[in-house]
Amino acid sequence: MPVNPDSTTDEIREELIDTVRRFTARKITPIASDFDAADEYPAEIVAGMKDLGLFGITVPPAYGGLGLDLVTYARVVEELSYGWMSVSGFLNTHFMACFLLMEFGTPEQKTHWLPRLASGEIRAAYSLSEPDAGSDVQAIRTKAMQTGQSYEVNGTKMWLSNGLHAGLVVTLVKTADTDPRHKGMSVLLVEKPPGATHFEGLTVSKKIRKLGYRGLETVEFIFDQHSVPVANLLGGKEGHGFRQMMAAVELGRSNIAARAVGVARRAFDESIRYAQQRKAFGQVIAHHQAIAHKLADMSTKIAAARLLLYDAVQKKDRGERCDLEAGQAKLFASETCWEVVQEAMRIHGGNGYSAEYPIERLYRDAPLMIVGEGTNEIQKNVIAKRLLERHAL
Ligand SMILES: Cc1cc2nc3c(=O)[nH]c(=O)nc-3n(C[C@H](O)[C@H](O)[C@H](O)COP(=O)(O)OP(=O)(O)OC[C@H]3O[C@@H](n4cnc5c(N)ncnc54)[C@H](O)[C@@H]3O)c2cc1C
């Protein structure tokens, strides 16, 4: 999006959000259900996002990005998810990788990667999980052994969103066996040709078939003596990977909260329209108090979820710690979204179960937000730990 240099940040933000809202209405909403049904990658939407500069929203202008804040990012994610949740997933892992480079990258790594990421020339994936390590991130087994000027990587990574189309994969590996385990972990910037399924000892599996979150590929990576230059060690120092990846997860949690608000808002809008058109027992169903109360509860919870989200991202924008707030926003917004979508299905009656209406897709997309970026059980652990620290006797 061309930015007028005389505009204030608020004006740029509002203009961008308005543009994204129109882009969603014109390009995403009309095709979402068909692409979801075919599990088809929406190349045209990704190209449109690139043209709008969405892959560089928070990247500083010095590296070719828009240099906007996290509140703007959250609102953009909300708008895109209103049309189709998968589209917000194209930004999530990419944005976490940009954050890792901006926060921890060496000057050479920033100059090498950020301009191409900001323009969307390459997109990024983010890899923590393995077949036997999800919530317990420190149980990962993928190893990187330094031999001369490169690391030899061996192991299996699981659940890589955007893994096939990405040109950069920020990957958590073990560079040493240590006690505590996290001190032996590092992040490698793994480069590969976008779209390639085999590349010099790196095999990308076929897409994992999923309940929802379709169109965006989720894959498995097998590293077999794959070589990564030592220059691609994030920040140039071993042993900081766990802390680095966890800092990015805070942002991933805000992304999930924002997409949950977007999906829930869509379910609400579909429901309030439907409830004023569908008649039963001589009146529109919105006039049955049971339905009207559902709408009241749905709207109230969505508003509360949005406030929690904005509180978390505003704190992060001010440079304050926000793991408690991001965890609360993710927990509440994702559970709210799941409840709202179920209520939307009830309001739609049989039509809620039909693929002719969007509720069926929202119903399949919503549960991911309970699991993604740390399950809600893990959010409760994080929230409780922080509360107990804060209120220690
Ligand atoms: C569609 C999709 C896309 C994904 N994309 C990515 C990605 O791009 N990159 C990536 O790295 N990962 C990704 N993931 C992985 C995701 O982050 C993990 O699935 C998630 O962290 C949970 O890990 P797990 O599946 O191994 O479950 P487990 O860790 O095996 O958990 C199983 C159950 O046990 C509970 N549990 C575990 N430990 C505790 C505890 N201490 N206290 C209470 N309950 C506990 C969990 O809450 C859960 O209910 C993706 C997952 C999905 C489904």
The ligand as a Gaussian input file, in Angstrom:
#p B3LYP/6-31G(d) Opt

LIG

0 1
 C       -3.235000     -27.033000      12.355000
 C       -2.055000     -26.902000      13.237000
 C       -1.015000     -26.043000      12.878000
 C        0.130000     -25.966000      13.674000
 N        1.164000     -25.156000      13.280000
 C        2.345000     -25.176000      13.959000
 C        3.483000     -24.445000      13.488000
 O        3.426000     -23.739000      12.493000
 N        4.649000     -24.593000      14.171000
 C        4.775000     -25.364000      15.278000
 O        5.869000     -25.436000      15.853000
 N        3.697000     -26.049000      15.772000
 C        2.493000     -25.961000      15.135000
 N        1.395000     -26.672000      15.621000
 C        1.560000     -27.525000      16.792000
 C        0.852000     -26.995000      18.027000
 O        1.569000     -25.886000      18.531000
 C        0.748000     -28.151000      19.020000
 O       -0.200000     -29.072000      18.493000
 C        0.306000     -27.703000      20.397000
 O        1.343000     -26.957000      21.013000
 C       -0.019000     -28.902000      21.308000
 O        0.990000     -29.854000      21.284000
 P        0.625000     -31.405000      21.014000
 O       -0.257000     -31.462000      19.816000
 O        1.908000     -32.158000      20.954000
 O       -0.217000     -31.840000      22.251000
 P        0.360000     -32.422000      23.639000
 O        1.464000     -31.557000      24.125000
 O        0.658000     -33.858000      23.441000
 O       -0.894000     -32.246000      24.580000
 C       -1.983000     -33.181000      24.610000
 C       -2.962000     -32.724000      25.681000
 O       -2.323000     -32.712000      26.969000
 C       -2.456000     -31.423000      27.557000
 N       -1.261000     -31.097000      28.331000
 C        0.041000     -31.305000      27.999000
 N        0.850000     -30.859000      28.946000
 C        0.059000     -30.339000      29.925000
 C        0.316000     -29.700000      31.186000
 N        1.556000     -29.481000      31.625000
 N       -0.746000     -29.280000      31.921000
 C       -2.009000     -29.484000      31.475000
 N       -2.312000     -30.078000      30.294000
 C       -1.285000     -30.487000      29.535000
 C       -2.628000     -30.463000      26.379000
 O       -3.257000     -29.252000      26.787000
 C       -3.494000     -31.305000      25.456000
 O       -4.827000     -31.218000      25.891000
 C        0.215000     -26.723000      14.865000
 C       -0.848000     -27.547000      15.244000
 C       -1.967000     -27.650000      14.456000
 C       -3.083000     -28.560000      14.880000

